[in-house]
Each structure stands twice: as structure tokens, then as C-alpha cells.
């Protein structure tokens, strides 16, 4: 039986910025979808990240520093809950859908280090798996398609509604629906065993990183380096 016909769990973060080493989680969502796309379970978090949320980040996800401080839970406690929830999903063998997984999973990993919380990898005894990343898969199956590959663009391309972009729950649900449509359109992906699909993404992400690095070195920065690891970037010492 194909993984398409089973449940999917999607994970998404909204954060203070785009640097996995220094930025913080503001909101998080873990959402379980049945095979028909119905949301069966959901958990969401609003955190007080312990730092000022930059205006440009607030403009994207709508959470101000004051709102997070007044209504958010302490970051350390929330990071423990989020990490435990994600690890439980993967330990059960349920595929975890994460748009641009190397960002969200790496930032969660750094938050664990920041607060002395056991990471997903430490709980599982290895890198998070099985993970399904619509960004990596889309670039692999439709390599030469022009245009953006952000979630809103993938939703438009695959006919998935996204009414509340940059809301963690809405983005998580949309990512899971995109993955199903993608797998239905590109049947070899849908028919692939989860372990094989995960390994395919490891290779595809590395190839995509090499290609992006070469492009950046030609056009912008001769010393540009794009880390090939997926779904988790190695920690800097």
C-alpha cells in the first residue's frame, strides 16, 4: 500500500528570521491529516522567544514581540513539547511532511541545544526519518520548471488552497496536501517505499545544493558555500 493512502503528519515553524543558528521559534504546528485530507489532530504553540521579534518577521507572520511576551509560553518548555511530539511521530514510522525541512528541523535542533533539550536526532538515535519535503521533491521531479518554489507557488501549481499563508497550521496543512497532489501527479514518487523516498531526497537535496552553489559562485559570490545535508544541517561548533 502506498504512503499516499495513509496518514501524513505535517510540521511547520514561524520564526524570528532565517538563520537556523541564531533565530528563534515564534509559532509551531504539528498536524495529522487523514488520507482524505481531513485534519484529524493538531497541536499548535505560541512561544515567547526571549528576544525581540524583528518588524520584518512580524510583518510576515503577524506576531509582535508584545503579543508573544503576553500570550506565549516559555520557549524552553515549548521546545521540549514540540521536539517530543515530532520524535513520537517519526518513531511511529509516520511520514513527517516539512516544507524546506533543512530549515525547520535544523532550527528546532538549535533551539534544543540552546535550552539543553534532547534533540529529535538524540531521541531517535539518528537523523529524522521518514521526512517528506515538497520543496526537494518538486525540484527533483520538475527540475526545469520556471518560477518560484515557495509554498504559495507550489500550492498554486498543484491546485491546493492556501488561505492563511505564514500561519504555522495553515502552512503545515497546505504542505501535506501539496505532497499528496505531487505524488499523484508523479506516480513513481507516490509508489516509492518511504525509506527509498527519504534516501532519494537526501541525494536530490545534495545535487540541488551543488547546483545552487555553482550558480552563486558564477553570479554573486565566488566563495559561496551551500550545505548539501538534508533534512538536518550539521551543527556549527
Phi, psi and omega in degrees: 000134182288150177297340179298327185273004178250182179288154173234146172243131182246145184231135179212148176237147162244140195223182180276350183180204187239006180261113184294338183279331188238338185277168191234158176281135174252311175226157178213153177215139170234117189232130178260127179245134174286174184299333180273005178090000179287137176285115183267324179213152176208147171225133179229153181224140167243122185252150160271105187289351179083003177222167175290133176275118182302147182302323181293329176286317178300324180295334181276307186258353172084008181254119179270165177301315181298317180297316180295321180291323183283323189241349182279154176273158178304137187301317185300315180295319180293319178300319176300314181294316181298313182296317178298318180296313180298316181297321179296321178299310184290325179297329179282352179086007178282132180295136180255116180271124180220114176291124184056060188303323184296340175277302185296315182290325179289320179294320175299320178299318180289327175296322176299314179298319182299322186254009178068032180261140177296127186283170176301314181298319179294323179290327183267344184076025179171178182297149179304132181192142002272132179246141176237119185246107182300331179293312181295316182294316181299318178295331181283315186276341183223058192304321190259008177293133180277160177107177183285160179238012177296166186303317181298325179289320177294321177299316179297318183292321184261007175071040180248129179290144175218093187269343184224062182303143180072016162263128189302316180294313181299318180294321179297313180299315181298319180298319179294318179294322177299316181300317178298313180298319179299315181291327177290324181283325181245082192302325177304326178292316181294330182272352187284135173303148185302319180298319179292321179295319178299313180297323177300318181292325176302313180291316182295318179297321178296316179297319180294324178293318178300317180296316179294319179298317179297319179297313181297323180291330178282324193250339188224307188220108182300343181255011183301140177231127177244116182295127184276348187295146178205142004268010184227125178284140178296146179289143171279143179278000000 
